[in-house]
Amino acid sequence: MYQHPPKDKLNWVQQVALYAERRVLTLFALGFSSGLPILLVFGTLSFWLREAGVSRTSIGFFSWVALAYGVKWLWSPLVDRLPLPILSRLMGRRRSWMLFSQLLIMGALTGMAFAEPTQHIMAFALFALAVAFASATQDIVIDAYRIEAAPEHLQGALAAAYMTGYRLAMIMAGAGALAIAAWAGSDLGYDPIGWQTAYLSMAGFMLVGVITCLLIHEPNIDLRQQASAQAEHKQQLISQGYPRLLAGFIAFMRSAVVAPFAEFFQRFGKQALIILALIACYRISDVVMGVMANPFYVDMGFSKSQIATVTKVYGVIMTLVGAALGGILVSRFGTLRILMLGAVLSAGTNIMFAAMAQLGPDVRLLTLIISLDNLSAGIATAAFITYLSSLTNVAFSATQYALFSSVMMLLPKFLAGFSGIVVDGYGYTPFFIGTAAIGLPVLGLIKQVGRAASSAQR
């Protein structure tokens, strides 16, 4: 694992030069495709629903559609091993699933655009769920592709490039969608035409991922050992009297579902539980806070264009700086140290939201908060992606990484569903302070993982 700075670490110039490598640029585009949908069923969706008059409590519960990101490990073995008819033969197993999920996202976003929430809330919710499901599936594939596409020494740069594209896409889906909704509809007040235009535009931006998918090459991964083990197990079952079809199904499930999880626990032993606890809690602070960020802006009286302008200018700059800096810091100082830094920064920005709730709407303070939030998120997430990648066995990349990223999102997304109840009951200031506080135990978990890793190396 990336626990300490490598002895043969590159100098600053060589580290910066890695970002011009073709595979790194590819991950930038795929990161954009991966990051675009999530806010459209999370923060931006909360803004839309709040403007439409939906209660904060209902908005909190509505955010549970994003729980699809937290349970994607359930179908990740199928994405990892099951070929899609025709597409897999033409494009390969990774690219075929990538294209399928991207087209499904585009279709579901179009459905959300035309299913206006004040009139067709059930259809709207189903399309939002479809976006979350397809987006989670795309994440499974892109994460596996990133791990398989390059050797270990490039993974830090790949993670940073992926995160840069991801955060820029989130800005597009956040500030960009708000700007389009304000331009096509109304800057203050609810106008369904503006939101329809915004979501149709977001569906069009998914073409970045589609075009990239069509241009890249399928990773060359040798799965003969897994295929041989699966075939051998199938023959054993047949010899024991199992019908051929049932024997094939059981052998497939063991190879695709049981083996990836068993291999992880065998490799890390008792340390696996500490690692999973860290993964489950690392993003809890910013995810729980994120559901109420846009409703907070609305209730504070900021217009869509104000939020969009601040996020587009300062958010983009700080996102680029944060992601690139995160990749370099990980390479020079080790993953766990930068994980610790990211956790502290994330909690600190939540305290700043609490300060603005007391001081009132101030565009300068909003600019400072959004800038620091994007900087800290870029550093933390670049380190976290690198850490998760280092835990993954390339033979089971899709399933194992899906497990890690699902664990990462499941608890935070579940707790985020109750965020509206907390704000309605206690107000924004206690809520933001509380979200900062629940992120502090992460620091202890990082120390425990570091101690366990050091003991294993001795």
ABEGO torsion letter per residue (X at the ends): XBABBBAABBBAAAAAAAAABAAAAAAAAAAAAAAAAAAAABAAAAAAAAAAGBBAAAAAAAAAAAAAAAAAAAAAAAAAABBBBGAAAAAEAAAAAAAAAAAAAAAAAAAAAABBAAABAAAAAAAAAAAAAAAAAAAAAAAAAAAAABBAAAAAAAAAAAAAAAAAAAAAABAAAAAAAAAABBABEBBAAAAAAAAAAAAAAAAAAAAAAAABBBBBBBAAAAAAAAAAAAAAAAAAGBBAAAAAAAAAAAAAAAAAAAAAAAAAEAAAAAAAAAAAAAAAAAAAAAAAAAAAAAAAGBBAAAAAAAAAAAAAAAAAAAAAAAAAAAAAAEAAAAAAAAAAAAAAAAAAAAAAAAAEBBAAAAAAAAAAAAAAAAAAAAAAAAAAAAABBAAAAAAAAAAAAAAAAAAAAAAAAAAAAAAAAAEAAAAAAAAAAAAAAAAAAAAAAAAAAAAAAX
